[in-house]
Amino acid sequence: MRTRLVVLLTLLIGCVLAALSVPFGRSIAAGRQQEMFVDRLQDTSQFAAIAQQATTSVAQEALRDDLERYADLYGITVAVVGRGGTTWAISGALADLDRDDVVERIRQAAAGHQSTAPPTIWPWSDRPIVVAVPVIRGDNVVAVAVTVSVAARLRVSVGRDLLLLFVADLAAMVLLGAAATRLATWVLRPVYVLDAAARRISSGDLTARIGGVTGPVELRRLSTTFNGMAQAVDLAMQRQQAFVADASHQLRNPLVALVLRLEALGMGLDDQQRQQFDLARDEAVRLGEILDELLELATVVHVAARPVLTDVHDLVGGRIAAWQPLADRRGVQLPGPCDPQPATAAVALVDPILVSSALDAVLDNAVKFTPGGGWITVAVTAAATAVDIEVTDSGPGLSEDDLTHVGDRFWRSAASQNIPGSGLGLSIARALLETTGATLAFAGVEPHGLCVTIRLPRPAGGGA
C-alpha cells in the first residue's frame, strides 16, 4: 500500500511541477527571443531610416558600407531590397534572401506591414529570426530593409535555461518524493499496526491490542475504537466459554444422579420395560459424554502449549499401540506408522500432550467409521518446514460438500447420524492443534474413505 501511495503522490507532484514548469519554460524562451527580436528590429529600423535618406549615389555607397560593417561585426545578413525586387545593398549570405520565410516577410513589409515577433524558437528549431521594415518616402514604400539572424546563440541560451529548469525539477522531484515517502510511512504506520492486530485476532489471539501509535488523528482514533472492539469481543468470548464450562459442570452432577437413579429403578423390570430402560440410560450416558466434550472444548482455549522437540515416530507409535486393542475388537487393521522417508528424522516443535490428544480424536473417528474388515494407515512424512501425520481409513468417506463442514462443532454427516458421537471430537482436535501451532486438514480418498492430515511445525534448521 505504501508503494502505491508513494507512486500516486509522486505522479501528482510530477503533474504539478509540469503544470508550473512548462509555462515557465515557454516564458523563458519567449523572453530570450523577444530581447533578440527587439534588438534586431531597432537595427533594421535604423537601416530603413538610412535607406530612406539615401537618395544620391554617395549616400547609397555609405549605406552599403554600413551594411558591410554590420554584417562583418555581427555575422547577420542584412539587405535593402527595392519595391520591384532590385537589391539596393546587401551584405552577408545572398542565399538567405531566397528562403520562403524571408520572401514572405519582405512581401509583407512591401505592403506596409512591419515584422512582428516570430513563433517561439526552441533549441531544436533551425529557423532564423527575420525582421523586415518598410522604407517609406512620402506615402509610398520604395524598399524594404531586412535582417536575417541565425539563432544559434539564442538556441544555446534557451537550451541552457531549459536544462537548468529540468535539473531543478528533477531535484525537486527527488526531494518531494522523499518527503512523500516519509508522509506515506507516517500515514500508513497505524494501518500496518491495525492490520497486524486484526490478523492476530483472526488467528484466535483475542488479547491483541494496539499501543500508542502516531499518524493522523483519525487513524489514532480508529486505533482506540479497535481496542474497544477487541476488548468487547474478548469479553464476549470469555463469557461464552465460562457459560459453557459452568453449564457443563453444573449439569454433570444432576446427570450423574439421574443415571444412578435410573440404575436403581432398573432392578426388577421385565424384558419389555428393560428395553425402554436401556434406551433411556444410553441417552443419559450419551448426554454425559457430550457435556464432558463441551467442558473439554471450553477449556482448550485456556491450555498453554509447551512446545518441545518431539520425535513424531515415537509419539504416533505410542498412540497406535493404545488404539490397537479397540481396532482389533472391531476387526479393523491398524498397522504401525509408515515412513516413506525412513532416513529423515521426523522431529517437530510441538506440545506432545496436546498433539497426542488431537491424534487420539482423529484415530477414534477413523476406528469408529471404518467397518469391520477395513483398514487404517498412518504415515509420517518429514519435509523442510513441517512433519505431516496422515491418517487414512477405508470408511464411507465424505462428499465434497461434507468436507467443507467436517471439523465444525456438532456437525455430523447425514450418513452417520446413527453412529454414537457428539460431533465435537474433531473440533477439539483442531483447537488443540492450533494451540500448539499445528493444523488439521481433510481430503477424500478414492474409491472411498477419508484422509486426515496433521501438519506439525519443525524447528528452525529442520531439527536433528
Buried (B, 14 or more C-beta within 10 A) or exposed (E): EBEEBBEEBBEEBBEEBEEEBEEBBEEBBBEBBEEBBEBBBEBBBBBBBBBBEBEEEEEBEBBBEBBBEBBEEBEBBBBBBBEEEEEBBBBBBEEBBEBEBBBEBBEBBBEEBBBEBBEBBBBEBEBBBBBBBBBBEEEEBBBBBBBBBBBEEBBEBBBEBBEEBEEEBEEBBEEBBEEBBEBBBEBBBBBBBBEEBBEBBEEEEBEBBBEEBEBEEEBBEBBEEBBEEBEEEBEEEEEEBEEBBEBBEEBBEEBEEBBEEBEEEBEEEEEEEEEEBEEBBEEBBEBBEBBBBBBBBBBBBEBEBEBEEBBBBEBBBEBBEEBBEBBEEBEBEBEEBEBEEEEBBBBBBBBBBBBBBBBBBBBBBBBBBBEEEBBBBBBBBBEEEBBBBBBBBBBBBBEEEBBEBBBEBEEBBEBBEEEEBBBBBBBBBBBBBBBBBBBBBBBBBEEEBBBBBBBBBBBEEBBE
